[in-house]
Amino acid sequence: MNTPKPERRSGRRITARVPVSIRSPQESALTGYTRDVSTSGIFLYADSKIELGSELEFVLILPPELTEGEKRWVCCQATVVRVGQPEAGKSFGLAANIRNMQVLPEILG
């Protein structure tokens, strides 16, 4: 019988498909989308492979479940802790630990 793996996440993950803009040392600018996100980690899909251990900076809108009821733009610094191989015609999946998250000011139009 298989025993379940212990939960390593320190924050509650919210399932959300949200566009994300990514910068890494290997690529100047990438786009992708999230599968799930928390205040301490993220799983996202990107069009290009990002290496394990890479330092990332990304911008996205956090869902209201993580921001006291309102969507918020945030800029995060993170480290890639897992990289998956894409299935045929799909994006690369990766998990990252978020080290820093800064709420961005609203731009009123």
N, C-alpha and C positions, 0 to 999 in steps of 0.2 A: 504494500500500500504506500502511495506517495504521501509524504508529509508536506503541508503547505510551507512555502518560504516565508520567513519572518518579514514583516513590513518594515522597510528601511526609510520610508518617506516621513519627513518631520511635519509636513503640513497636509491638510485635506486637499485632495486633487479634485478639480472641477472639469468634467468633460465639456470641451468647448472647441469648436472649429473657428478660429480667429486668424485673420491674416497677420503675418509678422514680417518685419523688415530686419534682416540679419547682416551684421558685419563681422568678418573673421579675418585673421591674418592671411589665410590662403586666398580669400575672395574679398574684393572690395565691397560688394553689395549683392546680397541674395534676397530672394523672397521665399516665403513658405507659409505654412499654416499650422496651427496647433492641433494636437489631439486631446491633450489635457494639460492643465496648468495649476500650480499652487503658488503660494508666496515663497516657497523654497525650491521649487523645481518645475521643469517643463518637459513635455515630450512634443516634438514637432517634426514636420516633414519639410525637407528642402530639396530644391531641384539639383543641387550639386552636393557631392560628398564632403563632409567636414570631418577632419581627423579627430580621433579620440584624444582627449586632453587639450583640445583647442580652447582658447579663450574667445568668447563671443560677446558681442553687444547687440541687443535687439530691442525693437520698439513694437509694442502691441497695445491693444485695448483690453484691459482686464475685465472679465465679466463681473456683474454686480454682486455675485455671491462672495467675491473676494475683496470687495471694496466698500463695504458698509452700505450697499444698496444702489450705488451709481457706477456706471461704466467709467473707467479712468484710463487715460493714456499713461503708459509707464515706459521707462527706459531701464533695461536690466543688463547687468554684467554677469556672465555665467561661464562655467567650465563644462565641456562635453564629457560625460561619464559613460556613455554607451552609444554605439553606432550600429545600425542595422543595414543589411544589404537590401536594395530595392527589389521588388517583384517586377516582372516584365512590364515596362512602361510606366512604372510608378516612381514616386519620389523617395529619397533616402530618409529614413527615420532616425532620430537621435534624441537622447535624453541628456539633460543638462541640469546641474545644480546651480541655482541662482545665488550669487554672493551678495549682490546689491540690487535694490529696486528703488528707483526714484520716480515719484509721481510727477508728470509733466504738467505745466500750467495749461489751462484751456485757452485756446485762441478764439476770441469772440470776433465774429464777422460783421 
